[in-house]
Structures are given as C-alpha cells and as structure tokens.
Amino acid sequence: MKITFDFTKTLALTALFMTVVFVNGCHKKDKFAEPDLTPPTLSNITASSVTDSTITITWSTDESALVTVEYGTTTSYGLSEVSTATGMSGSFGLTGLTPDTTYHYRIKAVDDSGNVTYSADDSFTTNGPLATIQVTPTTVDMVTEEVRLFTATGKDAHGKAAAVVPNWSVTNGIGTLSASMGLTVALTAADANAATSGTITATYGGITGSATVNITGGFFPAPPEDGAIYKIITPNASSEILAEYYMGVNTLEGETSWLNDNDPTWTASHDYMKLAYPGSSSWGAAFILVKPVEDFAHYTSRNAYNFSAFTKIHLQLKGAAGGETVKIGVKDFNDPDDGLEKKYTIDTITNNWQTFEIPLSEFPSGDRSNLKKLYVVLEFVWDSTGMDPQKKETIYVKDIQYIH
C-alpha cells in the first residue's frame, strides 16, 4: 500500500490547532484572574445639623459602594436608611428622631464585588424641647422712625439649640412689628409722642423671651443750609462753622489747644480752618458735632441731623508742608466714643488746595454711622492704625458740605 502525505493540508491543520490553543489559553487566563477581595474604606463620617428630631450624617469611601446607615438607641441599632445609588460620598438626613435622646449609629458599605465594611460605632444626642428663648438685642436705644431687627434663639435645658417660631408682641405702643424670615422682625419706633420705653416679647410653646426698647430721640430733621457745615461767609470772605454745630479737639493726653492755634481771631482774618495737630500722642481728633436743639423730641445730651438724602462729603484740604495724612469719619447718635468707627484715609495732601469728595458709602450704615441720625457730622482723626500719630502735622480745611 502506498501512503502519501498532503503537506499543505497538514500545515493548515497545524495552524488551526495553534490558533485554538492560543485563543483557549487567553480565555483560561481571564477566567482565572484573582477576584476583588478588598472591602471599601470609609472616611469623613460626620454627624451635623442636629435638631430635636433631625440630623445629617455624611460619609466618603475610596471606591463606589452602596451605603447604609444603621442607627438606634442601642448598639443593636434596629433602624436603617439605604443610599439610592452607589457612589463614593453622600449624606443621610435622618428625621422623626426623639428629642433629648442619645442614638448610636454606624455606616455599612458594600462595593460592586460584594465586599462589606462597617464603620466603628458612634453616637449623637438630639436636642431637647424648648426651655428658654433669648431675644437679641436684649436692650436697645432707638429714635423715632428707626428700624431695628430682633431675633429669637431657642435653647433646650442643656443650652443646645431648640426650634422656635415665636409670636411677637410689643408694649406701650412703642412701635409696630413686621414678620420677616421666620425668627426675624422689624420694630419701627412710633412718633415723638409715644412712650419713652417698652418691651418686645417672643412667645412659643408657653416659653417667652423679651428685650427692652428705650426711645431716646425723636425724628431728626434734615440739616440746615442744604448740608453746609463750614463755609465762606460773605462779604468779608472769612469762614466759620454754621451756628447749628459745635467743634472740639482732643488727644489722649487731653491737649485741646490746636484748633486755629486757639486764636479766636483766626476765622475773622482767614477763609479756612487751621488744625495744628501737636503729635506725640496715641491719637488725636477734631470733631464737628450737632448742637442740642431743644425742640427735638425726648431731648438728650446728643442730637443729630438726618443726612440720608446726601451721597458725598465735599471739602477742601491742604497741608502746611505737603505729605500730611489724616482720617475722616462720621458717627451717629448711638455710636460709642471708642474710636472704632469706620474712617476714610486721605494721604494725598499737598501744600496746594485740593477738593475731596468722599462717598458716604465709605461709612457703613447701621449702629455706628446711620445717616438718618448723624451726631458727629465730620471728624479729623490721627491714630496708630496705618499712620504715625506721634508726627506733628498742620492741615487747613474749608468749604465742608454734604452734597447730593
């Protein structure tokens, strides 16, 4: 018998066999890859925004996972919330909690391979029921047509925050209340014939808190002379402070002799004011005040004008040598004499007259510089913040006026 071989077919079969082995080998390699056995790592677990019945719990992981918070009044937990989708961070807002109660909780995370990890046990305590209400501010001085905001803060027996949405009331007809933003109300003092004091009260759940309101002045009128304070008086071209204002000077050491060199003839022979600041002090100030006006309602030692219709302070300055620095400020009816009011620095003074117009927006409105009740309508200040109060300086001033 004659046996022959078809080498072409043999080679083809060999190639096919190698291909099958190669493909099967790759398949076997994928099939036997090592599985993911590492559980996710939890971090940044915090409990915050606690109230008497709610809390927020946040978490992070190092890989995508489905997360559950388990919680309850014991370490057996018993309650749980599951995240709606897998992720690497998130939060749970737990509601319906019992007031003044300690809860235990832990976080469970399951990755895509089914690996599970738990955080250590932790706990939080919900706030208790409302025990006290604090009204802020507790005591306030107001003038007629002034608006102030009052807030009520609830505390539990442990001093922790407690929910409060109070009803508000006032006594003695001192003003009207306007509800705003839940816990905040606006109190508008009544007209000049109202009582001089009264009480504002917040009540919720049988608990009350109160504040005392003192009306210290009536509605303040607009300033005279269309905002002019210090100006040239014709026909002799001298200058003077208008009759409605006082002017004074002082330093920490009590030096008061540096306004016009304390020479009463100065303004009769010059058309500008001279401030010869003596230096060698921690601070010095020259200030122009509103004079007491007897017909202001509920008269006190301080009075004021309403400058709210104006936008700028206009004045002219020059220095004796040039290079001088001074600060400009204003103060309202209630502003304490502590030097902390906002001031505007002028450090471009030369020995030639220059006009400066200072926007009133430089002096924030509110307790310290409310334009509706300015008492110090202009002050010149030397202090230790950003300047050298020990340096002797002389500056000249004229044409002080508030402008629209």
C-alpha positions as CSV (number, residue, x, y, z in Angstrom):
1,M,0.0,0.0,0.0
2,K,1.4,3.4,-0.9
3,I,0.9,6.1,1.7
4,T,1.2,9.7,0.7
5,F,1.0,13.0,2.7
6,D,-0.6,16.2,1.7
7,F,1.8,18.7,3.4
8,T,-0.5,21.6,2.5
9,K,-3.4,20.2,4.5
10,T,-1.1,19.2,7.3
11,L,0.3,22.8,7.7
12,A,-3.3,24.2,7.6
13,L,-4.4,21.8,10.4
14,T,-1.3,22.7,12.5
15,A,-2.0,26.4,12.2
16,L,-5.7,25.9,13.2
17,F,-4.6,23.8,16.2
18,M,-2.2,26.6,17.3
19,T,-4.9,29.2,16.9
20,V,-7.3,27.2,19.1
21,V,-4.7,26.6,21.7
22,F,-3.8,30.4,21.7
23,V,-7.4,31.5,22.0
24,N,-8.2,28.9,24.7
25,G,-5.1,30.0,26.6
26,C,-6.2,33.6,26.7
27,H,-9.7,32.6,27.7
28,K,-8.3,30.5,30.6
29,K,-6.1,33.4,31.7
30,D,-9.2,35.8,32.1
31,K,-11.2,33.0,33.7
32,F,-8.7,32.5,36.5
33,A,-7.9,36.3,37.3
34,E,-7.7,37.0,41.0
35,P,-11.1,38.3,42.4
36,D,-11.5,41.6,44.3
37,L,-11.5,40.7,48.0
38,T,-10.7,44.2,49.4
39,P,-13.6,45.9,51.1
40,P,-14.1,49.7,50.7
41,T,-12.5,52.1,53.1
42,L,-14.9,54.5,54.9
43,S,-13.8,58.0,55.9
44,N,-15.1,61.6,56.7
45,I,-18.1,60.3,58.7
46,T,-19.7,63.2,60.5
47,A,-23.0,63.9,62.2
48,S,-24.1,67.6,61.9
49,S,-27.1,70.0,61.8
50,V,-28.7,68.2,64.8
51,T,-32.1,69.4,66.0
52,D,-34.6,67.9,68.4
53,S,-35.8,65.5,65.6
54,T,-33.4,65.5,62.7
55,I,-29.7,65.1,61.9
56,T,-27.5,64.9,58.8
57,I,-24.8,62.1,58.6
58,T,-22.2,62.4,55.8
59,W,-19.6,59.8,54.6
60,S,-17.0,59.1,52.0
61,T,-15.4,55.8,50.5
62,D,-12.4,55.1,48.4
63,E,-14.4,53.2,45.8
64,S,-18.0,53.1,44.5
65,A,-20.3,51.4,47.1
66,L,-23.8,51.0,48.2
67,V,-24.0,52.6,51.6
68,T,-26.4,52.1,54.6
69,V,-26.6,54.0,57.9
70,E,-27.8,51.8,60.8
71,Y,-29.0,53.7,63.9
72,G,-31.0,53.2,67.0
73,T,-31.0,53.9,70.8
74,T,-28.7,50.9,71.4
75,T,-25.8,49.3,69.7
76,S,-28.2,46.8,68.2
77,Y,-29.4,49.7,66.1
78,G,-32.7,48.4,64.5
79,L,-33.3,51.3,62.1
80,S,-31.6,51.9,58.8
81,E,-31.5,54.1,55.7
82,V,-30.0,52.9,52.4
83,S,-28.5,55.2,49.7
84,T,-30.4,55.3,46.5
85,A,-27.4,54.5,44.3
86,T,-23.8,53.5,44.5
87,G,-21.2,56.3,44.9
88,M,-18.1,57.5,46.7
89,S,-19.7,60.1,49.0
90,G,-23.1,61.2,50.2
91,S,-25.3,62.0,53.2
92,F,-28.3,60.8,55.0
93,G,-30.9,63.2,56.5
94,L,-32.5,61.3,59.4
95,T,-35.9,62.5,60.6
96,G,-38.5,61.6,63.1
97,L,-36.0,61.3,66.0
98,T,-37.0,61.6,69.6
99,P,-35.9,64.8,71.4
100,D,-33.2,64.7,74.1
101,T,-32.2,61.2,73.1
102,T,-28.8,59.5,72.5
103,Y,-28.6,57.5,69.3
104,H,-25.9,55.0,68.2
105,Y,-25.1,54.7,64.5
106,R,-22.6,53.1,62.1
107,I,-22.1,53.1,58.3
108,K,-22.1,50.0,56.2
109,A,-20.6,50.0,52.7
110,V,-20.8,47.2,50.0
111,D,-18.7,47.5,46.9
112,D,-19.5,46.1,43.4
113,S,-17.8,42.8,44.3
114,G,-19.9,42.3,47.4
115,N,-17.2,43.2,49.9
116,V,-18.6,44.7,53.1
117,T,-17.1,47.1,55.6
118,Y,-18.6,48.7,58.7
119,S,-17.5,51.9,60.5
120,A,-17.0,51.9,64.2
121,D,-20.0,52.7,66.5
122,D,-20.6,56.4,67.1
123,S,-23.3,58.3,68.8
124,F,-25.2,61.7,68.8
125,T,-27.8,63.2,71.1
126,T,-30.8,65.1,69.8
127,N,-31.6,68.5,71.2
128,G,-34.2,68.6,74.0
129,P,-37.5,70.5,74.0
130,L,-37.5,74.3,74.2
131,A,-36.6,75.6,77.6
132,T,-35.6,79.3,77.1
133,I,-35.9,82.0,74.4
134,Q,-33.2,84.6,74.0
135,V,-34.3,87.8,72.2
136,T,-31.4,89.7,70.6
137,P,-30.6,92.5,71.1
138,T,-31.7,92.4,74.8
139,T,-31.7,96.2,75.3
140,V,-31.6,98.8,72.6
141,D,-31.9,102.6,72.3
142,M,-33.9,103.9,69.4
143,V,-35.1,107.1,67.9
144,T,-38.4,107.7,66.2
145,E,-38.7,106.2,62.7
146,E,-35.7,104.0,63.3
147,V,-35.9,100.3,62.2
148,R,-34.2,97.5,64.2
149,L,-34.2,93.8,63.7
150,F,-34.8,91.4,66.6
151,T,-34.2,87.6,66.5
152,A,-35.3,84.9,68.9
153,T,-33.0,81.9,69.6
154,G,-34.3,78.8,71.4
155,K,-32.3,76.7,73.8
156,D,-33.0,73.4,75.5
157,A,-32.3,72.7,79.1
158,H,-28.7,71.8,78.2
159,G,-28.1,75.0,76.3
160,K,-28.3,73.4,72.9
161,A,-30.4,75.0,70.1
162,A,-34.1,74.2,70.1
163,A,-36.6,75.1,67.3
164,V,-38.6,78.2,67.9
165,V,-41.0,80.1,65.6
166,P,-42.5,82.7,68.1
167,N,-45.3,85.1,68.2
168,W,-44.1,88.7,68.7
169,S,-45.7,91.5,70.7
170,V,-44.8,95.0,72.0
171,T,-46.0,97.0,74.9
172,N,-46.7,100.7,75.4
173,G,-47.4,101.3,71.8
174,I,-43.7,101.8,71.1
175,G,-43.9,100.6,67.5
176,T,-45.2,98.1,65.0
177,L,-43.9,94.6,64.2
178,S,-43.4,93.2,60.7
179,A,-42.9,89.5,60.5
180,S,-39.9,88.6,58.3
181,M,-37.9,85.4,57.7
182,G,-39.5,83.4,60.5
183,L,-37.5,84.4,63.5
184,T,-36.7,88.0,62.5
185,V,-39.0,91.0,62.9
186,A,-38.6,94.7,62.3
187,L,-39.5,97.2,65.0
188,T,-40.3,100.7,63.9
189,A,-40.4,103.2,66.8
190,A,-43.6,105.3,67.0
191,D,-43.9,109.0,66.7
192,A,-42.4,111.5,69.1
193,N,-45.4,111.4,71.4
194,A,-45.0,107.7,72.2
195,A,-43.9,106.3,75.5
196,T,-40.2,106.5,76.2
197,S,-39.7,102.8,76.8
198,G,-41.4,99.4,76.2
199,T,-40.9,95.7,75.8
200,I,-40.7,93.4,72.8
201,T,-41.6,89.8,73.6
202,A,-41.3,86.5,71.7
203,T,-43.5,83.6,72.8
204,Y,-43.5,80.0,71.7
205,G,-44.8,76.9,73.4
206,G,-45.5,78.7,76.6
207,I,-41.9,80.0,76.8
208,T,-41.2,83.7,76.5
209,G,-38.1,85.9,75.9
210,S,-38.0,89.7,75.9
211,A,-36.0,92.8,75.1
212,T,-36.2,96.4,76.4
213,V,-36.6,99.3,74.0
214,N,-35.8,102.8,75.0
215,I,-36.8,105.7,72.7
216,T,-34.0,108.2,73.1
217,G,-34.9,110.8,70.5
218,G,-37.5,112.0,68.1
219,F,-37.4,112.0,64.3
220,F,-34.3,114.0,63.3
221,P,-34.7,116.8,60.7
222,A,-32.7,117.4,57.6
223,P,-29.6,119.6,58.2
224,P,-29.9,123.4,57.5
225,E,-28.2,125.2,54.7
226,D,-28.5,122.3,52.3
227,G,-25.8,120.3,54.0
228,A,-23.3,123.1,54.6
229,I,-21.2,122.9,57.8
230,Y,-18.2,125.2,57.4
231,K,-18.2,127.7,54.6
232,I,-17.1,131.2,53.4
233,I,-19.2,133.9,54.9
234,T,-19.7,136.9,52.6
235,P,-19.0,139.8,52.3
236,N,-15.7,139.7,54.3
237,A,-14.6,136.3,53.0
238,S,-14.0,134.9,56.4
239,S,-15.1,131.3,57.2
240,E,-17.0,129.9,60.1
241,I,-18.8,126.8,61.3
242,L,-22.5,127.3,60.9
243,A,-24.4,128.1,64.1
244,E,-26.1,124.7,64.3
245,Y,-22.8,122.9,65.1
246,Y,-20.1,122.8,67.7
247,M,-16.4,122.0,67.1
248,G,-14.0,120.4,69.6
249,V,-10.5,118.9,69.7
250,N,-8.7,116.4,71.9
251,T,-5.9,114.0,72.3
252,L,-5.2,111.1,74.6
253,E,-3.3,113.4,76.8
254,G,-6.1,116.0,76.8
255,E,-4.5,118.6,74.6
256,T,-7.2,120.9,73.2
257,S,-5.3,124.0,72.1
258,W,-4.5,123.1,68.5
259,L,-7.7,124.3,66.7
260,N,-6.8,127.6,64.9
261,D,-3.9,127.8,67.4
262,N,-6.7,128.6,69.9
263,D,-6.8,132.1,68.4
264,P,-10.3,133.4,68.3
265,T,-9.4,136.0,65.6
266,W,-8.2,133.3,63.1
267,T,-11.5,132.8,61.3
268,A,-12.1,136.6,61.1
269,S,-8.9,137.0,59.1
270,H,-8.7,133.7,57.2
271,D,-11.2,131.9,54.9
272,Y,-10.1,128.5,56.1
273,M,-9.7,126.5,59.4
274,K,-6.3,125.6,60.8
275,L,-5.7,122.2,62.6
276,A,-2.2,122.2,64.1
277,Y,-2.2,118.6,65.4
278,P,0.6,118.5,68.1
279,G,1.6,114.9,67.6
280,S,3.4,113.0,70.4
281,S,0.2,111.1,71.3
282,S,-1.6,107.8,70.6
283,W,-4.5,109.6,69.0
284,G,-5.9,113.0,68.3
285,A,-9.3,114.1,66.9
286,A,-11.0,117.3,65.8
287,F,-14.8,116.8,65.6
288,I,-17.8,118.8,64.4
289,L,-21.0,118.0,66.4
290,V,-24.7,118.8,66.0
291,K,-25.7,121.2,68.7
292,P,-28.6,120.3,71.0
293,V,-31.9,121.6,69.7
294,E,-34.4,122.0,72.5
295,D,-37.5,121.0,70.4
296,F,-36.1,117.6,69.5
297,A,-38.5,115.0,71.0
298,H,-37.1,113.2,74.1
299,Y,-34.2,115.6,74.2
300,T,-30.8,114.1,75.4
301,S,-27.3,115.4,75.5
302,R,-26.8,114.2,72.0
303,N,-28.8,115.3,68.9
304,A,-28.5,114.6,65.2
305,Y,-29.5,115.5,61.7
306,N,-30.8,113.3,59.0
307,F,-28.3,113.2,56.2
308,S,-29.8,110.2,54.4
309,A,-30.7,112.2,51.3
310,F,-27.0,113.1,50.7
311,T,-24.4,110.9,48.9
312,K,-21.0,112.7,49.5
313,I,-18.9,114.8,51.8
314,H,-17.2,117.7,50.0
315,L,-14.3,119.6,51.5
316,Q,-11.0,121.3,50.5
317,L,-7.7,120.5,52.2
318,K,-4.1,121.5,52.0
319,G,-1.1,120.9,54.2
320,A,1.4,123.3,55.7
321,A,4.3,121.3,54.1
322,G,2.6,118.7,51.9
323,G,2.6,115.0,52.5
324,E,0.3,115.1,55.5
325,T,-2.1,112.2,56.3
326,V,-5.5,112.5,58.0
327,K,-8.5,110.2,58.5
328,I,-12.1,111.4,58.0
329,G,-15.0,109.8,59.9
330,V,-18.6,110.3,61.0
331,K,-20.6,108.9,64.0
332,D,-24.3,108.5,64.7
333,F,-26.5,109.3,67.7
334,N,-25.7,106.0,69.4
335,D,-22.1,105.4,68.4
336,P,-19.8,104.9,71.5
337,D,-16.7,107.0,71.9
338,D,-14.3,104.1,71.4
339,G,-12.6,105.2,68.2
340,L,-13.7,102.0,66.3
341,E,-16.0,103.8,63.8
342,K,-15.0,103.3,60.1
343,K,-12.7,106.1,58.8
344,Y,-11.6,107.2,55.3
345,T,-7.9,107.9,54.9
346,I,-6.6,110.9,52.9
347,D,-2.9,110.5,52.2
348,T,-2.5,112.6,49.1
349,I,-2.5,116.0,50.7
350,T,-0.2,118.6,49.2
351,N,0.6,122.2,50.1
352,N,-1.9,123.4,47.5
353,W,-5.7,123.4,47.9
354,Q,-7.4,120.2,46.7
355,T,-11.0,119.2,46.6
356,F,-12.0,115.9,48.1
357,E,-15.4,114.3,47.7
358,I,-15.9,111.2,50.0
359,P,-18.8,108.9,49.2
360,L,-21.0,108.3,52.2
361,S,-20.9,104.6,51.3
362,E,-17.4,104.6,52.8
363,F,-19.1,104.8,56.2
364,P,-21.3,101.6,56.7
365,S,-24.8,102.3,57.9
366,G,-26.1,100.7,61.0
367,D,-25.3,101.1,64.7
368,R,-22.1,103.1,64.1
369,S,-22.9,105.5,61.2
370,N,-26.6,105.6,60.4
371,L,-27.0,108.6,58.1
372,K,-30.5,109.2,59.5
373,K,-29.1,110.3,62.8
374,L,-25.6,111.7,62.4
375,Y,-24.2,113.3,65.6
376,V,-20.6,113.7,64.6
377,V,-21.0,115.1,61.1
378,L,-17.3,115.2,60.4
379,E,-14.1,114.3,62.3
380,F,-10.4,114.6,61.6
381,V,-8.5,111.7,63.2
382,W,-4.9,110.8,63.8
383,D,-4.4,107.4,65.2
384,S,-2.0,104.4,65.2
385,T,-3.7,102.3,62.5
386,G,-1.8,102.8,59.3
387,M,-0.3,106.1,60.3
388,D,2.0,107.7,62.8
389,P,0.1,109.7,65.5
390,Q,3.3,110.8,67.0
391,K,4.0,113.0,64.0
392,K,3.2,116.7,64.3
393,E,1.1,117.9,61.3
394,T,-0.8,121.1,60.3
395,I,-3.6,121.0,57.8
396,Y,-6.0,123.6,56.6
397,V,-9.7,123.0,55.8
398,K,-12.5,124.9,54.1
399,D,-15.9,124.5,52.4
400,I,-17.2,121.5,54.3
401,Q,-20.5,120.4,52.9
402,Y,-22.7,117.4,52.4
403,I,-23.8,117.2,48.8
404,H,-26.5,115.2,46.9
